[in-house]
Amino acid sequence: MTSVVLMSTKKRKRMHVCVLGDVGAGKSALVTSFCTNRSPSSRGHQPPFRKPAKTVAMDYAAKRMELNDNDDGNDNESVSLEICITDFSGNDCYRDARYATYDDSGRDIDAFLIVVANNRGGDLNKSLRLVQSKWFEEVARYANSAKRQNRRSFPPCVCLCVHDFVVDDDDDKNKLQPDDAFLERSLDALDAFDRRLMTSSKSTTEGSQDSSHLSIAPELSSFVASANAKTGCNVKSIFQRLAKRALERRESFRGLGG
């Protein structure tokens, strides 16, 4: 009897994600929760969640995860993806270290995760204005860097992550959720910034006369989402969604000759 061995068509890929946000927004907690699959509320015999130390300049982490290459869930066509994460301090005294990474990075940054803290007494609208004036401009600095323009790379995908803080997991009154009006304003701001990056990319793509790729397909667009490192809610799904969209952008740009 002849046995048939089914060869897996699993692809191995790597992508680079940078995490930005103000001091105390919970960036390192989200990264730690994602990379360890744990949160402070985790139960069972697994090692407990270890609160990350304060980030000095930047920190690095990595995790390998599986992504389906199509929607039918066929494991034989999945992607084994290594996500390399640079977690930057939001302190302005480390701004030059961030700029050096944007200007001199030898490889593309595929995606940015910008974290906004939704904590009691905080002003989300003020935080959004700061994101637009500071963090969006830092992403634009990277997108417009000379070395990157020479490679004619596709603009990075951006996720604006609203990091929800809770006082007591069992008390619904203490669970903070951004209101619909804020989410709508965030989506509008992020969409406008996404199109700005696309326009900048088009202007540096030699010989490109086709502006059709400026209309961003929903599956390629940047997005707004909320997560909670304390409970682990939505943390993994945000990184998965960001990784998938960033990879699809990369492949889409290659198809356009970038």
N, C-alpha and C positions, 0 to 999 in steps of 0.2 A: 504494500500500500504506500502510495507516494504522499508525503505530507507537504502541505503548502504553507510557506512562511509569509505572512503578510508584513511587508516592510512599512514601517512608519514613515510618513512624510513630514515629520515634525521639524520645523525650522528653528534654528537658534539665532536669536537677535539680541541686541543690546541697545538701550536708550538711556539718555541722561536727563534727569529732572532736577531743577533747582527750586528750593523752597524759600520764599521771601515773606516778609511781614514784620510788623512792629515788634518791639521787645515785649515779651509776655503774652504774645498772641497764642502760644501753645504749638508752635511749629515743631519743636523737637518731640513733644508728646505725641503728635500725630505720626511723625516718622517712626518713633519707637513702637507705637501701637501697631503700625502697619508691618514693620519688619519682624516683629516678634509674635504677631497674632495674639497679643495680650493687651489687657487694659486693667486699670485698678479694680474694676468690678468683676474680673474674670474669676471663675470658680473651678474647682477640680484640683488635680495633683500636679498640674504644670507649675514651673517656677513662677513666683509672683512677678507682677509688673514692677520694674525698677524705674523710678522717676529719673528722667534724664537730667544731667548736670547742665548748668547754664552754658550756652554755646559761646565760645571765644572765637571770634572771626568767622569760622566755618567748621562744620563737621561733616563726616562722610558716612554713608550707609549703602547697603546694597541688598537686593532680594531677587530671587528668581521665581517667576510665576508662570502659569500656563494661560495662554489666551487662545480661544478658538479663532481660526482664520476665517470661518464663515458662520452663519447663523444656524446651521443644521446640527451643531454640536458634535461633529465628527472628530474624534480624538486623533485620527490618523492625519488630520490636516491642521493641527494646532501649532501654536508658536510657543517655544520655550524662551521666555523673555527675561533677560537680566536687567533690572532697573537700578541704575547707579544714581544715588541721590546726594546732592550737595545741599546741606542745611545751613543757610547763612544766618549769622546774627543780624538782627535788625538795628543794632546800635550804629549810629552815624559815625562813630569813631572807627568802624571797620568798613566804611564806604569804599575806601581805596582798594581794599582786598576784594570786594565784590566787583569793582570796576576792572581790576586786573584780570579777573576770571572772564568777564564779558569780552574784554578787548583781546585777550591773548589765548583764549581757549583753543586748544588744538583740535577739538572735536565739537560737533554741533551740540547745543543744548536743545533737546527735542521739545521740552515742555517746562512751564513754570507753574508752580502751585503757590498762589498768593493767599496768605491766611489772614483773616480778620477776626478778632475776638468779639464774640457776642456775650458779654458778661454784664452782670447787674450794675447799673449806674453808667454804663458806657453809651456812647452816641454812635450808632452804626452809620448814620448819614455823614458824620464828621470823619469816621474811618474810611468811608467810601471816597470822600473828597481827597483824603491823604493818599489812598491807593492810586487815584488818578494823577495826582501831582507828583508823587514820589515813585511808587513801585512800577506803574505803567511806564514812566520815563526811563527807569533802569532797564526794563525789558526792551524798550525801544533802543536804548544805547547798545545793548547786545545785538539786536537785529540789524543795526546800522553800522556795526563795527567793520573796519576795512577788511580784515582777514575773512570775515564771514561773507561779505559781499563778493570777494574774489571767488569764493566757493559757490556763490549763487544758491544758497541754501533756502529751503522753504521756511517761512516764519514759524516760530514755535507756537504750540498750542498752550493756552492759558486757562487755568481753572481758578476762579475766585472762590475760596473755601471759607464759609462762615463757620467758625469754630464755636460751637455751643458749649457753654459751661452750665453745669447743674450743681445745685447745692445738695440735693437729696434725690437719689434715683427713684424713690418711692413716692415722691411728692410732685404731682403734676403741676402744682402751682409754681414750683421752682424751676420748671423746665422752660428755658428761654428759646423762642423760635422767632426768626426774622419775619416781619410782616410782609404781606404781598406787595405793598407799595415799594418797600426797600428792595425786594427781589427784582421787581420790574425795573427800577432805576439802575440796579446793578447790571442786569442783562443788557439794558440799553447802552450803558457805559462800556461794557466789555465788548459788545458787538461793534461799536464805533471804533474802539481800539483795535480790534481784530482786523477790521477793514483798512485801518491805517497801516498796520503791518503788511497786509496783503499788497497795498498800493506801493509801499516802499520796496517790497520784494519784486514787484513787477518792473519797477523803474531800474532795477539792477540786473534784470534777466536779459542778457544780450539777445537781440533778434526776435524778441517776443512782441508781436503786434496784437496778440489775442488777449483781450481783457476779460474773457468769460470766466477765468478762474477767480476773479474778484467777487463773484457771487458765491458765497461760502455755503456749501451744502450743510444741512443740519448735522450730519454725521461727522463732519470735519470741523465744526465750529468750536470755539472756546465756550466755556459754560460756567454757571454758578451752582454751587451745591453746599450743603451743610453737613458737618460731621461732628462727632464727639469722641475725643480720645479717652475720656473717663469711662465711658460705657463701651467704646469700640464701635458704636453705631455709625455705619456708612463709611468708615475709614478705608477699608479694603476696596469697596466699590468705587470710591473716588479715584484711587490710584489706578484701578483697572480701567475705568472709563477714560482717564487722562492718557494712560499708556496706549489704549486702543486708538483713540483719536489722533494722537501724535504719530503713531505708526501709519495710520491711513493717510495722514497729511504727507508724510515722507514718501509713501508709494505714489500718491497722487501727483506730487511735484516731479517725481522721476518720470511719470508718464507724460508730463508736459515738456520733458527734455531738460529739467533742471539738474 
